[in-house]
Amino acid sequence: MSSAESCAIEIEGVWKIFGDKAQAALADIRATGLSKKAVLEKHGCVVGVADATMRINPGEIFCIMGLSGSGKSTLVRHINRLLEPTAGRIIVNGEDIMAMKPDVLRRYRNEHIAMVFQNFALMPHRSVVDNVAMPLEIRGINKNDRLEIAERTIDMVELTGWGNKFAHELSGGMQQRVGLARALAADPEILLMDEPFSALDPLIRRQLQNEFMKLASQMNKTTVFITHDLDEAVRIGDRIAIMRDGRVVQIGTPEDIVMNPADDYVSDFVAGISRLKVVRAHAVMQDIAAFEAAHGPLGADAKTFPEDADLSQMIEHAIADERPFAVVDGAGHRLGIITRADLLRTVIEGTETS
């Protein structure tokens, strides 16, 4: 994508340096390539985000991940300008966020961008339905309409009948559902989710991931999802950005990152990831002409798989039938060939650790 008009969120050259001498530190970094550690020692400043650039497509779930201190949560707070960047541009749906005056920015946040936090951030003195309706109340929508919208959204996150309860009466998973419902009730174009499920038990976490993916496909919201868990990012993300020390190391689909890590840091991240549901047929197949030149033509009755078939599907077939099979496009045209050896090699490469 080449312009702000063709993407939902454009982040270009964003820096965030914390400290009184942030501008001097940035000038020094640009002039001399000063390291993060050296910036702290020389200027007393901390580099939170370093020259981050990314373009997020309308309707996609874009995961930003990294270890603690990598800058992922700092970066996402620039999208709705909870933090002011030291330098850079941020365009949301064609609007220059940095150019907005405070009153315009507050209105834009309320109407177009919603955020879901790790710690739920529910108002303890408000019932579930009043928590969910709060953004609509701020917007000035009349009570009957906002309560109707809130009840409908509560049903959507499978909390029917819990509207009159208070936060302390709900489990952690239920409280996070309320936080998600509150964000969705405002019907924003952009959802910012900062490690929303990381405080939950694994079983509840997976359940909420499933529910979120179902809702996301129905509502087609552009979502920026922050996580430190690559399994979670691979499972729910259309694309993933991996950050380290404030910098974006690699951006790609889960398959891109698992199959073609940009450096040793990313390789270490993906070493333990199962490829079974990530790697697709098009990434495993070999050239059909080269195969047939060496082994003869593949029979017309050979088994076929679509190019987006995952590794686990193909392995199930290869267990029962050792013959090569074809990969086809949507029109049924053969694109390549996969052998049992190709599948085994892909699995073995995915289990190697450095």
BELSULQUI-V975115 format. One record per backbone hydrogen bond with DSSP energy under -1.0 kcal/mol. NH is the residue of the N-H (numbers start at 1). CO is the residue of the C=O. Records with the same first field share a line. If there is no record, write none. Layout:
NH: CO + CO
This chain:
7: 4
8: 56
9: 56
10: 91
11: 54
12: 89
14: 52
15: 87
16: 49
18: 46
22: 19
25: 21
26: 22
27: 23
28: 24
29: 25
30: 26
31: 27
32: 28
33: 29
39: 35
40: 36
41: 37
42: 38
43: 39
44: 40
45: 39
46: 18
48: 16
49: 16
50: 246
52: 14
54: 11
56: 9
60: 57
62: 223
63: 239
64: 225
65: 241
70: 67
75: 71
76: 72
77: 73
78: 75
82: 77
83: 77
86: 15
87: 15
89: 12
91: 10
92: 95
93: 8
95: 92
97: 90 + 95
99: 96
100: 97
105: 101
106: 102
107: 103
108: 104
109: 105
110: 106
111: 107
112: 108
113: 109
114: 190
116: 192
121: 119
126: 123
128: 165
129: 163
131: 127
132: 128
133: 129
137: 133
138: 134
139: 135
140: 137
141: 136
146: 142
147: 143
148: 144
149: 145
150: 146
151: 147
152: 148
153: 149
154: 150
155: 151
156: 152
157: 153
158: 155
159: 154
162: 159
165: 162
169: 166
170: 167
175: 171
176: 172
177: 173
178: 174
179: 175
180: 176
181: 177
182: 178
183: 179
184: 180
185: 181
187: 184
190: 112
191: 222
192: 114
193: 224
194: 116
195: 226
200: 197
205: 201
206: 202
207: 203
208: 204
209: 205
210: 206
211: 207
212: 208
213: 209
214: 210
215: 211
216: 212
217: 213
218: 214
219: 215
220: 216
222: 189
223: 60
224: 191
225: 62
226: 193
227: 64
233: 229
234: 230
235: 231
236: 232
237: 233
238: 61
239: 61
240: 252
241: 63
242: 250
243: 65
244: 247
246: 70
247: 244
249: 242
250: 242
252: 240
257: 253
258: 254
259: 255
260: 256
267: 263
268: 264
269: 265
270: 266
273: 270
279: 275
281: 309
282: 307
283: 280
284: 281
285: 281
286: 337
291: 287
292: 288
293: 289
294: 290
295: 291
296: 292
302: 299
305: 326
307: 328
309: 306
311: 279
312: 276
314: 310
315: 311
316: 312
317: 313
318: 314
319: 315
321: 317
325: 338
326: 303
327: 336
328: 305
329: 333
332: 329
335: 327
336: 327
337: 286
338: 325
343: 339
344: 340
345: 341
346: 342
347: 343
348: 344
349: 345
350: 346
351: 348
